Amino acid sequence: MSLNNDSTTSPPQINENYSRIMGFVSGVFSGVAKNTVGHPFDTIKVRLQTSQSTNRFSGPLDCVYKTFKTQGIRGFYLGFTPPLIGWIVMDSVLLGSLNNYRLMLKKYVYPNDIKLPLKGAVIAGVLSGWTVSFIAAPIELAKAKLQVQYDAKTAKYKGPIDVVKKIYSAKGILGLYKGLISTLIFRTHFIFWWGSYELFTDFFTKNTNMSAPAINFWSGGLSASLGFWTTAYPSDVVKQVVLTNDKYDGTFKSWKQAVADIYKLKGYKGFFKGFVPSILRSFPANAAALAVFEFVLRTSGAKAY
């Protein structure tokens, strides 16, 4: 009798553990897709966000032109290595933890619901954003420092490892986590990303005949561009300014000072510099990333939330 009980209870436990692991594995593939598609857009975005001179770039197209003219294709992929490795790690942690938070909420908070409700999806999204912030802060610091190096002859850093070494040598571990407060604030906007992702997914599922990968693609792109970036962009500008300017130490007080300085220098428009390339990047990069994530998770046979 006990053997029969074991045989009937073991598979679900194995399946649940397998599903938890596969969330992280699927996130690896998502990170590769996101960085391959999105990094050139991100470079233009960061350069526009952090340029202190009003004469350096007249707009996104001018930034693209000048970057290509002075640095070629390579200019668009400066700082590519940190996010290549970083997005693999970050998306693995982000989407892996997202999947695990969803499973835990479904199991312990909403056990009687057929599907995790919208509120649960939003909670899981925010928790995953805060979780990945502890991985993202030093990675984004290295990326941002490299992306704002405009001249190889005067470059302070040779590469991502050099960034980490020099900052750690000068300021220790706290120096590498300079952007933690900023990235926690920025990723709190995941409320809108994962909430709108659920809404778009439900809408397309009920009102179209699209395949599951197509639904994931469109829901991922629309939720990222319309749900997330339109609300989170000002916080991203502040984060990038804090990361690239040694004036700010990364505390909440310095974050507020960065907000005040941006407004004083450029007004409300200062919080939307680089918005166009960010939006242009957000749809294809996140559509591809979430389509890949959901596809790998689905085809692996992992348990759905």
N, C-alpha and C positions, 0 to 999 in steps of 0.2 A: 504494500500500500504506500509506504514512504517513498519507494522508488518511483511509483507513478506520480506522486505529488512533486517530487524533484524534477521529473521529466516535463511536467506541465508548467512549473514555475521558472525553471532555469532559462529557457529560450528568451522570454521577455526581458529578463535581466541582462542577458548577453546582448540582445538587440539594443537595449537602452544604452549600455556602455559603449557599444559600437557606434551608435548614433552620436554620442557625445564626442567621441574621437573624430568621427568623420566631419563634424562641423569645422574642426580646426584644419583638417586635411583639405577640405573644399575651399577654405579661405586662402590657402596657399595658391591655388590655381586662380582665384579671384584677384589676388595681389599682382600676379604676373600680367594678367589681362589689363588691369587698371593702369599699371605703370607704363606699359607698352603704348597704350592709346593716349594717355593723358599727360605725360611729362612735358612735351613741348608747349602745350597750352599753359601748364602750371608755371613754367619758366617765365613766360610773358606776363602772366598774372602777378607773380612775385616781383618782377622788375618794375611793373607799373605801380604796384602797391607801395614799394619802398623807396622809389626815386624821390630824393629830397629836392632835386632841381626841377623847376617847372618847364625848363627848356630841353631837358634830355629827350623826352618822348612827347609827341603831340597826341598820341593815342595808340591803340593796339596795333594797327597796321604799321605805323611808324616804328613801333618797338620791334615788330617782326622784321621789317626792312633793315633797320640798323643792326639788329642782332645778326641777321644773315650776312650783311655787308662786312661787318667787322670780325665775325667769328665763324661764319659758315654754318652748316648743319649742326656741327658740334656745339655751337652756342646754345641751341635749343635743348641740348641734352647735358648741359653742365649740371652737376649735382645729381646725375642719373643713378649712380651706384647706390647712394643711401636709400632713395625711395625704391629702387629695384629690390634690394635686400629688405629695406624697411617696409615696403608695401606687402611683401610676402609675409613678413613677421606680423605687421600690423593688421592686415586683413585676416590672417590666420587667427590672431587673438580677438579681433573685432567680431568677425563672423562666427568664429568658434564659440566665443563667450555668448554672443547673441543667441545662437542655437541652443546653448546650454541653459541660458536664462529662460528662454521660451519653454524648453522642456520641463524645467523645474517649476515654473509658474503654472504650467498646464497641469502638472502632477500634484502640486501641493496647494495652490491657491484657487485654481479653477478646474478641479477634478470632474465636476459634473457638466462642464461645457463640452460640446462636441468639438469645437475649435477654440483656440486661444482668442479671447475677445480683444477688441481694439485697445482697450486700456492696458491689458497685459502685454500686447505687442509694443506699446509705447514705453512701458516700464522696462521691458527687456532691452529696448533700443538705447535708452538713456544709460542704463547700467553697463551695457557693452561699451558705450562711448566713454564713460568714466574709466572703465577698466583699461581700455586700450590707450588712454591718455598717458599712463605711466610708461608705456612702451614708446609712444609717439613723440613725447616731448624732446628727448635727445636726438632722435632721428630727424625730426623736423628742424631742429636747431642747426644740425650739420648741413642739411639740404639748403636751408635759407641762406646760410653764410656763404655757400658756394655759388648760389644762383645770383647773388648781387655782386659778384666779382666781374667787373666789366673789362678789365685789361689784364692779360696774362703776365705782363711785365711787372705790374705792381700788386699782383695777387698775394694776399696774406697767407692763404691756405693752398696746399698742393692737392688736397683731396679730403674725403670724409674722415679718414683715419687721422690725418693731420689736424683737422678741426677738433676732433675729440681729444687728441693728445694735448694740443695747445690750451684748449679751454680747461681741461682737467688739471693741467699743470699750473695754470694761473688761478683757478677758482675752485678746484675740487669737484666733487660730485654735484654740489649745489649749482655750480656753473652750468653743468650739462642739463640740469632740470630748470633752467631759467624760464622756460616757457610753460611750465606745468599749470600754473594758475590760468594762463591764457588759453591753453588747450582744453582744460576742463570746462571753462566758460563756453568756448567755441563748440565743443561736442555735446553740451547740454541741448543744443538745437537738434539733436537726434530725435527729440520729441516729434518734430515735424517730418523728419525723413522717414522714420519707420512707421509713424502713424499714417502718412500719406501713401507709403508703399502698400500697406494693408488695404487701404481704401481703393487704390488703383487696381490692385490685384483682384479684389472682390468685384469691382465694376467690370473689368475685362472678362473675368470668369463667367459672370452672369449675363453679360450683354454681347459677347462676341463668340466666334468659333475659333479663335486663335489657339494655337498649340501652347502647351505649358512653357516651353522655352521662349516663345514670342511674348507671352504675357509677362514673364520675368524680365525680359529685355525692356519692354516699354514701361512697365511699372518701375523698374530700377532707374531708368533714365529720367522719367517724369518726376518721380519722387525726389530724386537727388537735385534736379535743376529747379523744379517749382516748389517742392516742399522744403528742401534743406537750404540750398544756397541762397535763395531769395531772402531767407530770414537770417541766416548765419553769416552772410558775407561781411557786414561791418565788424563782427567779432574776429573774423579771419584777418582783416586788414590790421586791426589792433595787435593781434597775435604776431603777424609778420614784422610789424614795426618793433615790437618788443624784442623779438628774436634777433633782428639785424642791427639794432642800435644799442651800443654799449651804455647809453645814458640810462637805460631801464634795467632794473635788477630782477624783474620777474615776479615781484610780490604783487599783491592785489593793489597796494598803494601806487606802485609804479604802473600797473595796468590802467588805473584811473587817470594817472598823469599822462599816459600815452593817448588816451581818449581825448583829454583836454588839449593836448598839443596838436593832434591831428585836426581837431575842430578849429583851433586858433589859426593854424597855418592854411587850411584849405576849406574850412566850413564843412557842411554836410556832404559835399561832393567828395571830400577826402576819404570818406568811409566806403566809397564805391569805385575807387580807382582800380582798374583791372577787372571790373565786373564782367565785361563782355567776354574776354577769353576764358574767364572762370566758368561762365554759363555754357559757352561753346564746348568746353572741356567736360563739364559735369555730365552732360547727357551721354555721349558715347563711352566715356570711361566707366561710368557707374552702370550704364545699361549692360555693357560687356561684362563687367565684374560680377554683377548679380545674376546675370544669365548663366555665367560659368559656374558660380557658386551653387545656385539652385540645381543646375544640371548635374554636377558631380555628386551633390548630396542625394538627388533623386535617383540617379542611376546606380549609386552605391548600395541602394536598398536601405539607407538609414531611416530611422523612425521619424515621421513627420510630427511637427508640434501641433 
